[in-house]
Amino acid sequence: MKLEEKLEEIGHIGGRRGPCLSETCQADAKLRANRKGDGPAKQEANGKSTVPRRSLNTYTWQEVQRHNQEGDQWLVINRKVYDVTKWASRHPGGHRVLSHYAGEDATDAFRAMHLDLDIVKLYLKPLLIGELASGEPSQERNKNPQLVEDFQELRRTLEAMNMFDANLGFFFVHLAQIMVFEALAWLILCHFGSGWTVTIFISFLLTVSQAQSSFLQHDIGHLSMFKTSKWNHLMHKLVMCHLKGLSANWWNYRHFQHHVKPNIYPKDPDIDVGPLFLLGDSQPVKYGKKKIKYINYEKQHLYFYMVGLPFLMPGYFNLQSMQVMYLRKYWVDIVFVSSFYIRHFITFGPFYGIFGTVLLIYLVKFLESPWIAYVTQMSHIPMRMSEEENRDWLSTQVLATCNIEQSFFNDWFTGHLNFQIEHHLFPTMPRHNYHKVAPLVRSLCAKHGLLYVNKPMLTAFGDIVRALKKSAALWMDTYYE
């Protein structure tokens, strides 16, 4: 169904909003209690304020764009100008997320990353310093206002369709799947002993459990699945720290940066993998011009198989998570991650001993690593990478991501991250609704001439290597010229 037809079916919904759930970056219960006397703030959050307000300072886009430094950060949300300089260090999503939008319109990014606007707006209220002058457009002049409005209308349509409501039963079934694989591995070990054949089989079961835990923690990290953020935080730590053995805070700060500026140098940490790999078009040329050759980059597509695939989880992610927990003193995460290892020692220690249990843990991480590496990289490495171009939200996400064809196996194998475009446009949307909104997103992309890429999974796997070879060739041409 075309987007225009769907909008006609929904009717005039500009002023309506779908029900909101609590979200990981939201206030605690005490702040909720303080909302009772804040009627005007709530009305303003809904864009329906009828209460007279004090006169605000007005600014041009040129003035706003000057405040884009680490110690001086302004951003615009719904034509309001906010000074977030001092707040950035306390931002639950990490200070870098805000700095990535300093001097820019952050309306769609703000809306994409938060579910309950009424609560989050209370944090914004003391940061308000003014608004855009009446003659200024709502977005920077380089952006297509019709495209921005069409995307915002699409979001309002999806809210009216309740596409942001999570089905808790869906996610508890996935949690049960993980528990079944874990329990089955232990029961088989108890019954048959710790021979090589049994060890290989239980390693396979634990690998499936770990991969599915990765997808489940990804869901919980983005969604507010429960009525209070306290329970959502606890559930995320249980899955990420206790089931995965990785820091939830480390994942949040890293992953949210990736979402707001995907494939943008140097803002997206997922593409900052130098000096081991050179990605995209600009980074290889930059290394080549400076005659940098830490490794023979013309072979990077080959050592991707030997290094990138097997060591992403047990090496890079695991060590970085431990380093961040220690340096930033994430004590709660440290306790939960410790429980991951204690649980394994209690469960498998009697059969393998302490050293053997450690080997089993890292064998499973080693086996899981290619699975996660392929799923996370196939939708980004082959796509456009650039330095900051300050594009609108829709274009930023669609140019940097691609989808993988839908099937029952593909959905399960990728944790529905085969719908990467929809996930990036609407990070707080539960994954069981991606396939429902995909036709509307595709229609909107077609209307504005944006290429909506959807490919077979094996093609996507091969495109990772082809993209690495292309980047290596750019480095060689520049290095040896």
Disulfide bonds with the S-S distance in Angstrom:
none
